[in-house]
Amino acid sequence: MKKYLGFVAAAFLLVEGFGAGAAFAGDKYGAVATGSGNAYGYAYNYNSQAEAEDAALSQCGSNCSVKVWFANACGAVAKGGGYLGWAWNADEYTAKAAALESCGNSSCEIAVWACTDR
């Protein structure tokens, strides 16, 4: 019985150790901001949504707004013919396709995109 309890305790500590490592690594955030004309800014691999949004806005300049933020994923913004669309998804291709679809005009093209490292 003592051997069994020792095994259970060791297994518990091992699992807890992996859990702490995963929690320590944390999520990575990104954001895409756009403004009038061709103004844009993007950020990726930040430790919080707010940091990513601030970085994207500081790149974009004045009169910009964050169009999409994402965690452990990709974000894209499409523009064309006075239309604007944005989306996020787990991979670059799907995020871009969804942004084009949400833009709603055949003249839309991807204006800016970004992905976190995970």
Rosetta constraint file for C-alpha pairs under 8 A:
AtomPair CA 1 CA 5 HARMONIC 6.33 0.50
AtomPair CA 2 CA 6 HARMONIC 6.12 0.50
AtomPair CA 3 CA 7 HARMONIC 6.24 0.50
AtomPair CA 4 CA 8 HARMONIC 6.25 0.50
AtomPair CA 5 CA 9 HARMONIC 6.10 0.50
AtomPair CA 6 CA 10 HARMONIC 6.12 0.50
AtomPair CA 7 CA 11 HARMONIC 6.05 0.50
AtomPair CA 8 CA 12 HARMONIC 6.08 0.50
AtomPair CA 9 CA 13 HARMONIC 6.25 0.50
AtomPair CA 10 CA 14 HARMONIC 6.17 0.50
AtomPair CA 11 CA 15 HARMONIC 6.20 0.50
AtomPair CA 12 CA 16 HARMONIC 6.07 0.50
AtomPair CA 13 CA 17 HARMONIC 6.01 0.50
AtomPair CA 14 CA 18 HARMONIC 6.49 0.50
AtomPair CA 15 CA 19 HARMONIC 6.24 0.50
AtomPair CA 16 CA 20 HARMONIC 6.15 0.50
AtomPair CA 17 CA 21 HARMONIC 6.35 0.50
AtomPair CA 18 CA 22 HARMONIC 6.28 0.50
AtomPair CA 19 CA 23 HARMONIC 6.16 0.50
AtomPair CA 20 CA 24 HARMONIC 5.99 0.50
AtomPair CA 21 CA 25 HARMONIC 6.33 0.50
AtomPair CA 22 CA 26 HARMONIC 6.87 0.50
AtomPair CA 26 CA 47 HARMONIC 7.36 0.50
AtomPair CA 27 CA 47 HARMONIC 6.59 0.50
AtomPair CA 27 CA 48 HARMONIC 7.83 0.50
AtomPair CA 27 CA 71 HARMONIC 6.47 0.50
AtomPair CA 27 CA 72 HARMONIC 6.27 0.50
AtomPair CA 28 CA 44 HARMONIC 7.32 0.50
AtomPair CA 28 CA 45 HARMONIC 4.77 0.50
AtomPair CA 28 CA 46 HARMONIC 5.37 0.50
AtomPair CA 28 CA 47 HARMONIC 5.36 0.50
AtomPair CA 28 CA 48 HARMONIC 6.99 0.50
AtomPair CA 28 CA 71 HARMONIC 5.58 0.50
AtomPair CA 28 CA 72 HARMONIC 5.41 0.50
AtomPair CA 28 CA 116 HARMONIC 6.28 0.50
AtomPair CA 28 CA 117 HARMONIC 7.65 0.50
AtomPair CA 28 CA 118 HARMONIC 7.25 0.50
AtomPair CA 29 CA 44 HARMONIC 5.86 0.50
AtomPair CA 29 CA 45 HARMONIC 5.39 0.50
AtomPair CA 29 CA 46 HARMONIC 4.98 0.50
AtomPair CA 29 CA 47 HARMONIC 6.10 0.50
AtomPair CA 29 CA 48 HARMONIC 5.78 0.50
AtomPair CA 29 CA 49 HARMONIC 5.55 0.50
AtomPair CA 29 CA 52 HARMONIC 6.07 0.50
AtomPair CA 29 CA 69 HARMONIC 7.28 0.50
AtomPair CA 29 CA 70 HARMONIC 5.66 0.50
AtomPair CA 29 CA 71 HARMONIC 4.35 0.50
AtomPair CA 29 CA 72 HARMONIC 6.29 0.50
AtomPair CA 29 CA 73 HARMONIC 7.97 0.50
AtomPair CA 29 CA 116 HARMONIC 6.62 0.50
AtomPair CA 30 CA 42 HARMONIC 7.37 0.50
AtomPair CA 30 CA 43 HARMONIC 5.12 0.50
AtomPair CA 30 CA 44 HARMONIC 3.96 0.50
AtomPair CA 30 CA 45 HARMONIC 6.08 0.50
AtomPair CA 30 CA 46 HARMONIC 6.40 0.50
AtomPair CA 30 CA 49 HARMONIC 6.90 0.50
AtomPair CA 30 CA 52 HARMONIC 5.10 0.50
AtomPair CA 30 CA 53 HARMONIC 7.23 0.50
AtomPair CA 30 CA 69 HARMONIC 5.60 0.50
AtomPair CA 30 CA 70 HARMONIC 5.26 0.50
AtomPair CA 30 CA 71 HARMONIC 6.31 0.50
AtomPair CA 30 CA 73 HARMONIC 7.97 0.50
AtomPair CA 30 CA 74 HARMONIC 7.61 0.50
AtomPair CA 30 CA 75 HARMONIC 7.58 0.50
AtomPair CA 30 CA 114 HARMONIC 7.25 0.50
AtomPair CA 30 CA 115 HARMONIC 6.95 0.50
AtomPair CA 30 CA 116 HARMONIC 6.33 0.50
AtomPair CA 31 CA 42 HARMONIC 5.67 0.50
AtomPair CA 31 CA 43 HARMONIC 5.34 0.50
AtomPair CA 31 CA 44 HARMONIC 6.62 0.50
AtomPair CA 31 CA 49 HARMONIC 7.64 0.50
AtomPair CA 31 CA 52 HARMONIC 5.46 0.50
AtomPair CA 31 CA 53 HARMONIC 5.33 0.50
AtomPair CA 31 CA 56 HARMONIC 6.08 0.50
AtomPair CA 31 CA 66 HARMONIC 6.86 0.50
AtomPair CA 31 CA 67 HARMONIC 7.71 0.50
AtomPair CA 31 CA 68 HARMONIC 5.70 0.50
AtomPair CA 31 CA 69 HARMONIC 4.07 0.50
AtomPair CA 31 CA 70 HARMONIC 6.21 0.50
AtomPair CA 31 CA 75 HARMONIC 6.97 0.50
AtomPair CA 31 CA 114 HARMONIC 7.65 0.50
AtomPair CA 32 CA 40 HARMONIC 7.41 0.50
AtomPair CA 32 CA 41 HARMONIC 5.89 0.50
AtomPair CA 32 CA 42 HARMONIC 4.42 0.50
AtomPair CA 32 CA 43 HARMONIC 6.60 0.50
AtomPair CA 32 CA 53 HARMONIC 7.36 0.50
AtomPair CA 32 CA 56 HARMONIC 5.84 0.50
AtomPair CA 32 CA 66 HARMONIC 5.74 0.50
AtomPair CA 32 CA 67 HARMONIC 5.93 0.50
AtomPair CA 32 CA 68 HARMONIC 5.52 0.50
AtomPair CA 32 CA 69 HARMONIC 6.41 0.50
AtomPair CA 32 CA 75 HARMONIC 6.86 0.50
AtomPair CA 32 CA 76 HARMONIC 7.10 0.50
AtomPair CA 32 CA 77 HARMONIC 7.34 0.50
AtomPair CA 32 CA 112 HARMONIC 7.40 0.50
AtomPair CA 32 CA 113 HARMONIC 6.96 0.50
AtomPair CA 32 CA 114 HARMONIC 7.37 0.50
AtomPair CA 33 CA 40 HARMONIC 5.54 0.50
AtomPair CA 33 CA 41 HARMONIC 5.14 0.50
AtomPair CA 33 CA 42 HARMONIC 6.20 0.50
AtomPair CA 33 CA 53 HARMONIC 7.68 0.50
AtomPair CA 33 CA 56 HARMONIC 5.65 0.50
AtomPair CA 33 CA 57 HARMONIC 5.90 0.50
AtomPair CA 33 CA 60 HARMONIC 6.49 0.50
AtomPair CA 33 CA 64 HARMONIC 6.31 0.50
AtomPair CA 33 CA 65 HARMONIC 5.26 0.50
AtomPair CA 33 CA 66 HARMONIC 3.96 0.50
AtomPair CA 33 CA 67 HARMONIC 5.35 0.50
AtomPair CA 33 CA 68 HARMONIC 7.17 0.50
AtomPair CA 34 CA 38 HARMONIC 7.72 0.50
AtomPair CA 34 CA 39 HARMONIC 5.62 0.50
AtomPair CA 34 CA 40 HARMONIC 4.24 0.50
AtomPair CA 34 CA 41 HARMONIC 6.42 0.50
AtomPair CA 34 CA 60 HARMONIC 6.49 0.50
AtomPair CA 34 CA 64 HARMONIC 5.28 0.50
AtomPair CA 34 CA 65 HARMONIC 5.81 0.50
AtomPair CA 34 CA 66 HARMONIC 6.54 0.50
AtomPair CA 34 CA 67 HARMONIC 6.78 0.50
AtomPair CA 35 CA 39 HARMONIC 4.97 0.50
AtomPair CA 35 CA 40 HARMONIC 6.16 0.50
AtomPair CA 35 CA 60 HARMONIC 7.10 0.50
AtomPair CA 35 CA 61 HARMONIC 8.00 0.50
AtomPair CA 35 CA 62 HARMONIC 7.87 0.50
AtomPair CA 35 CA 63 HARMONIC 5.91 0.50
AtomPair CA 35 CA 64 HARMONIC 4.11 0.50
AtomPair CA 35 CA 65 HARMONIC 6.44 0.50
AtomPair CA 36 CA 63 HARMONIC 7.31 0.50
AtomPair CA 36 CA 64 HARMONIC 7.28 0.50
AtomPair CA 39 CA 60 HARMONIC 5.66 0.50
AtomPair CA 39 CA 61 HARMONIC 7.37 0.50
AtomPair CA 39 CA 64 HARMONIC 7.55 0.50
AtomPair CA 40 CA 56 HARMONIC 7.85 0.50
AtomPair CA 40 CA 59 HARMONIC 7.09 0.50
AtomPair CA 40 CA 60 HARMONIC 4.57 0.50
AtomPair CA 40 CA 61 HARMONIC 7.89 0.50
AtomPair CA 40 CA 64 HARMONIC 7.61 0.50
AtomPair CA 40 CA 112 HARMONIC 7.16 0.50
AtomPair CA 41 CA 55 HARMONIC 7.81 0.50
AtomPair CA 41 CA 56 HARMONIC 4.54 0.50
AtomPair CA 41 CA 57 HARMONIC 6.12 0.50
AtomPair CA 41 CA 58 HARMONIC 7.34 0.50
AtomPair CA 41 CA 59 HARMONIC 4.69 0.50
AtomPair CA 41 CA 60 HARMONIC 4.24 0.50
AtomPair CA 41 CA 61 HARMONIC 7.98 0.50
AtomPair CA 41 CA 112 HARMONIC 7.93 0.50
AtomPair CA 42 CA 55 HARMONIC 7.19 0.50
AtomPair CA 42 CA 56 HARMONIC 4.35 0.50
AtomPair CA 42 CA 57 HARMONIC 7.71 0.50
AtomPair CA 42 CA 59 HARMONIC 7.05 0.50
AtomPair CA 42 CA 60 HARMONIC 7.78 0.50
AtomPair CA 42 CA 112 HARMONIC 7.59 0.50
AtomPair CA 42 CA 113 HARMONIC 7.28 0.50
AtomPair CA 42 CA 114 HARMONIC 6.60 0.50
AtomPair CA 43 CA 52 HARMONIC 5.46 0.50
AtomPair CA 43 CA 53 HARMONIC 7.29 0.50
AtomPair CA 43 CA 55 HARMONIC 5.89 0.50
AtomPair CA 43 CA 56 HARMONIC 5.09 0.50
AtomPair CA 43 CA 114 HARMONIC 7.06 0.50
AtomPair CA 44 CA 52 HARMONIC 6.43 0.50
AtomPair CA 44 CA 114 HARMONIC 6.61 0.50
AtomPair CA 44 CA 115 HARMONIC 6.26 0.50
AtomPair CA 44 CA 116 HARMONIC 5.14 0.50
AtomPair CA 45 CA 52 HARMONIC 7.74 0.50
AtomPair CA 45 CA 116 HARMONIC 5.12 0.50
AtomPair CA 45 CA 117 HARMONIC 6.60 0.50
AtomPair CA 46 CA 51 HARMONIC 6.16 0.50
AtomPair CA 46 CA 52 HARMONIC 5.45 0.50
AtomPair CA 47 CA 51 HARMONIC 6.94 0.50
AtomPair CA 47 CA 52 HARMONIC 7.74 0.50
AtomPair CA 48 CA 52 HARMONIC 6.41 0.50
AtomPair CA 49 CA 53 HARMONIC 6.14 0.50
AtomPair CA 49 CA 69 HARMONIC 7.05 0.50
AtomPair CA 49 CA 70 HARMONIC 7.71 0.50
AtomPair CA 49 CA 71 HARMONIC 7.80 0.50
AtomPair CA 50 CA 54 HARMONIC 6.06 0.50
AtomPair CA 51 CA 55 HARMONIC 6.17 0.50
AtomPair CA 52 CA 56 HARMONIC 6.21 0.50
AtomPair CA 52 CA 69 HARMONIC 7.80 0.50
AtomPair CA 53 CA 57 HARMONIC 6.11 0.50
AtomPair CA 53 CA 66 HARMONIC 6.53 0.50
AtomPair CA 53 CA 69 HARMONIC 7.18 0.50
AtomPair CA 54 CA 58 HARMONIC 6.09 0.50
AtomPair CA 55 CA 59 HARMONIC 6.35 0.50
AtomPair CA 56 CA 60 HARMONIC 6.25 0.50
AtomPair CA 56 CA 66 HARMONIC 7.40 0.50
AtomPair CA 57 CA 61 HARMONIC 6.25 0.50
AtomPair CA 57 CA 62 HARMONIC 7.95 0.50
AtomPair CA 57 CA 64 HARMONIC 6.51 0.50
AtomPair CA 57 CA 65 HARMONIC 6.74 0.50
AtomPair CA 57 CA 66 HARMONIC 6.84 0.50
AtomPair CA 60 CA 64 HARMONIC 6.23 0.50
AtomPair CA 67 CA 77 HARMONIC 7.38 0.50
AtomPair CA 67 CA 86 HARMONIC 6.60 0.50
AtomPair CA 68 CA 75 HARMONIC 6.43 0.50
AtomPair CA 68 CA 76 HARMONIC 7.51 0.50
AtomPair CA 68 CA 77 HARMONIC 7.81 0.50
AtomPair CA 68 CA 86 HARMONIC 6.51 0.50
AtomPair CA 68 CA 87 HARMONIC 6.57 0.50
AtomPair CA 68 CA 88 HARMONIC 7.07 0.50
AtomPair CA 69 CA 75 HARMONIC 6.71 0.50
AtomPair CA 69 CA 88 HARMONIC 7.48 0.50
AtomPair CA 70 CA 74 HARMONIC 6.43 0.50
AtomPair CA 70 CA 75 HARMONIC 6.30 0.50
AtomPair CA 70 CA 88 HARMONIC 6.35 0.50
AtomPair CA 71 CA 116 HARMONIC 7.38 0.50
AtomPair CA 72 CA 90 HARMONIC 7.32 0.50
AtomPair CA 72 CA 115 HARMONIC 7.72 0.50
AtomPair CA 72 CA 116 HARMONIC 5.60 0.50
AtomPair CA 72 CA 117 HARMONIC 7.16 0.50
AtomPair CA 72 CA 118 HARMONIC 4.92 0.50
AtomPair CA 73 CA 88 HARMONIC 6.98 0.50
AtomPair CA 73 CA 89 HARMONIC 5.80 0.50
AtomPair CA 73 CA 90 HARMONIC 4.51 0.50
AtomPair CA 73 CA 91 HARMONIC 6.22 0.50
AtomPair CA 73 CA 92 HARMONIC 8.00 0.50
AtomPair CA 73 CA 115 HARMONIC 5.71 0.50
AtomPair CA 73 CA 116 HARMONIC 5.76 0.50
AtomPair CA 73 CA 118 HARMONIC 6.60 0.50
AtomPair CA 74 CA 88 HARMONIC 5.41 0.50
AtomPair CA 74 CA 89 HARMONIC 5.52 0.50
AtomPair CA 74 CA 90 HARMONIC 5.97 0.50
AtomPair CA 74 CA 91 HARMONIC 5.75 0.50
AtomPair CA 74 CA 92 HARMONIC 5.55 0.50
AtomPair CA 74 CA 95 HARMONIC 6.16 0.50
AtomPair CA 74 CA 113 HARMONIC 7.28 0.50
AtomPair CA 74 CA 114 HARMONIC 5.61 0.50
AtomPair CA 74 CA 115 HARMONIC 3.99 0.50
AtomPair CA 74 CA 116 HARMONIC 6.41 0.50
AtomPair CA 75 CA 86 HARMONIC 7.46 0.50
AtomPair CA 75 CA 87 HARMONIC 5.77 0.50
AtomPair CA 75 CA 88 HARMONIC 4.12 0.50
AtomPair CA 75 CA 89 HARMONIC 6.61 0.50
AtomPair CA 75 CA 92 HARMONIC 7.42 0.50
AtomPair CA 75 CA 95 HARMONIC 5.77 0.50
AtomPair CA 75 CA 96 HARMONIC 7.48 0.50
AtomPair CA 75 CA 113 HARMONIC 5.56 0.50
AtomPair CA 75 CA 114 HARMONIC 5.60 0.50
AtomPair CA 75 CA 115 HARMONIC 6.41 0.50
AtomPair CA 76 CA 86 HARMONIC 5.61 0.50
AtomPair CA 76 CA 87 HARMONIC 5.64 0.50
AtomPair CA 76 CA 88 HARMONIC 6.32 0.50
AtomPair CA 76 CA 95 HARMONIC 5.84 0.50
AtomPair CA 76 CA 96 HARMONIC 5.43 0.50
AtomPair CA 76 CA 99 HARMONIC 5.94 0.50
AtomPair CA 76 CA 110 HARMONIC 6.99 0.50
AtomPair CA 76 CA 111 HARMONIC 7.70 0.50
AtomPair CA 76 CA 112 HARMONIC 5.85 0.50
AtomPair CA 76 CA 113 HARMONIC 4.10 0.50
AtomPair CA 76 CA 114 HARMONIC 6.62 0.50
AtomPair CA 77 CA 84 HARMONIC 7.34 0.50
AtomPair CA 77 CA 85 HARMONIC 5.77 0.50
AtomPair CA 77 CA 86 HARMONIC 4.30 0.50
AtomPair CA 77 CA 87 HARMONIC 6.76 0.50
AtomPair CA 77 CA 96 HARMONIC 7.45 0.50
AtomPair CA 77 CA 99 HARMONIC 5.72 0.50
AtomPair CA 77 CA 100 HARMONIC 7.79 0.50
AtomPair CA 77 CA 110 HARMONIC 5.86 0.50
AtomPair CA 77 CA 111 HARMONIC 5.71 0.50
AtomPair CA 77 CA 112 HARMONIC 5.51 0.50
AtomPair CA 77 CA 113 HARMONIC 6.30 0.50
AtomPair CA 78 CA 84 HARMONIC 5.76 0.50
AtomPair CA 78 CA 85 HARMONIC 5.12 0.50
AtomPair CA 78 CA 86 HARMONIC 6.09 0.50
AtomPair CA 78 CA 96 HARMONIC 7.80 0.50
AtomPair CA 78 CA 99 HARMONIC 5.61 0.50
AtomPair CA 78 CA 100 HARMONIC 5.57 0.50
AtomPair CA 78 CA 103 HARMONIC 6.14 0.50
AtomPair CA 78 CA 108 HARMONIC 5.88 0.50
AtomPair CA 78 CA 109 HARMONIC 5.18 0.50
AtomPair CA 78 CA 110 HARMONIC 4.16 0.50
AtomPair CA 78 CA 111 HARMONIC 5.14 0.50
AtomPair CA 78 CA 112 HARMONIC 7.18 0.50
AtomPair CA 79 CA 83 HARMONIC 5.65 0.50
AtomPair CA 79 CA 84 HARMONIC 4.63 0.50
AtomPair CA 79 CA 85 HARMONIC 6.53 0.50
AtomPair CA 79 CA 103 HARMONIC 6.71 0.50
AtomPair CA 79 CA 107 HARMONIC 7.97 0.50
AtomPair CA 79 CA 108 HARMONIC 4.89 0.50
AtomPair CA 79 CA 109 HARMONIC 5.58 0.50
AtomPair CA 79 CA 110 HARMONIC 6.45 0.50
AtomPair CA 79 CA 111 HARMONIC 6.05 0.50
AtomPair CA 80 CA 84 HARMONIC 6.75 0.50
AtomPair CA 80 CA 103 HARMONIC 7.85 0.50
AtomPair CA 80 CA 105 HARMONIC 6.96 0.50
AtomPair CA 80 CA 106 HARMONIC 7.96 0.50
AtomPair CA 80 CA 107 HARMONIC 5.12 0.50
AtomPair CA 80 CA 108 HARMONIC 3.92 0.50
AtomPair CA 80 CA 109 HARMONIC 6.18 0.50
AtomPair CA 81 CA 105 HARMONIC 7.02 0.50
AtomPair CA 81 CA 107 HARMONIC 5.93 0.50
AtomPair CA 81 CA 108 HARMONIC 6.75 0.50
AtomPair CA 83 CA 103 HARMONIC 5.79 0.50
AtomPair CA 83 CA 104 HARMONIC 6.98 0.50
AtomPair CA 83 CA 105 HARMONIC 6.69 0.50
AtomPair CA 83 CA 108 HARMONIC 7.16 0.50
AtomPair CA 84 CA 102 HARMONIC 7.70 0.50
AtomPair CA 84 CA 103 HARMONIC 4.87 0.50
AtomPair CA 84 CA 104 HARMONIC 7.85 0.50
AtomPair CA 84 CA 108 HARMONIC 7.72 0.50
AtomPair CA 85 CA 99 HARMONIC 5.18 0.50
AtomPair CA 85 CA 100 HARMONIC 6.44 0.50
AtomPair CA 85 CA 101 HARMONIC 7.46 0.50
AtomPair CA 85 CA 102 HARMONIC 4.79 0.50
AtomPair CA 85 CA 103 HARMONIC 3.72 0.50
AtomPair CA 85 CA 104 HARMONIC 7.38 0.50
AtomPair CA 86 CA 98 HARMONIC 7.28 0.50
AtomPair CA 86 CA 99 HARMONIC 4.27 0.50
AtomPair CA 86 CA 100 HARMONIC 7.45 0.50
AtomPair CA 86 CA 102 HARMONIC 6.41 0.50
AtomPair CA 86 CA 103 HARMONIC 7.02 0.50
AtomPair CA 87 CA 95 HARMONIC 5.65 0.50
AtomPair CA 87 CA 96 HARMONIC 7.28 0.50
AtomPair CA 87 CA 98 HARMONIC 5.71 0.50
AtomPair CA 87 CA 99 HARMONIC 4.75 0.50
AtomPair CA 87 CA 102 HARMONIC 7.56 0.50
AtomPair CA 88 CA 94 HARMONIC 7.97 0.50
AtomPair CA 88 CA 95 HARMONIC 4.82 0.50
AtomPair CA 88 CA 96 HARMONIC 7.94 0.50
AtomPair CA 88 CA 98 HARMONIC 7.59 0.50
AtomPair CA 88 CA 99 HARMONIC 7.73 0.50
AtomPair CA 89 CA 94 HARMONIC 6.07 0.50
AtomPair CA 89 CA 95 HARMONIC 4.73 0.50
AtomPair CA 90 CA 94 HARMONIC 7.37 0.50
AtomPair CA 90 CA 95 HARMONIC 7.29 0.50
AtomPair CA 91 CA 95 HARMONIC 6.23 0.50
AtomPair CA 91 CA 115 HARMONIC 7.72 0.50
AtomPair CA 92 CA 96 HARMONIC 6.14 0.50
AtomPair CA 92 CA 113 HARMONIC 7.96 0.50
AtomPair CA 92 CA 114 HARMONIC 7.73 0.50
AtomPair CA 92 CA 115 HARMONIC 6.81 0.50
AtomPair CA 93 CA 97 HARMONIC 6.17 0.50
AtomPair CA 94 CA 98 HARMONIC 6.04 0.50
AtomPair CA 95 CA 99 HARMONIC 6.16 0.50
AtomPair CA 96 CA 100 HARMONIC 6.24 0.50
AtomPair CA 96 CA 110 HARMONIC 6.80 0.50
AtomPair CA 96 CA 113 HARMONIC 7.51 0.50
AtomPair CA 97 CA 101 HARMONIC 6.21 0.50
AtomPair CA 98 CA 102 HARMONIC 6.10 0.50
AtomPair CA 99 CA 103 HARMONIC 6.13 0.50
AtomPair CA 99 CA 110 HARMONIC 7.57 0.50
AtomPair CA 100 CA 104 HARMONIC 7.00 0.50
AtomPair CA 100 CA 108 HARMONIC 6.35 0.50
AtomPair CA 100 CA 109 HARMONIC 6.72 0.50
AtomPair CA 100 CA 110 HARMONIC 6.91 0.50
AtomPair CA 103 CA 108 HARMONIC 6.45 0.50
AtomPair CA 104 CA 108 HARMONIC 7.54 0.50
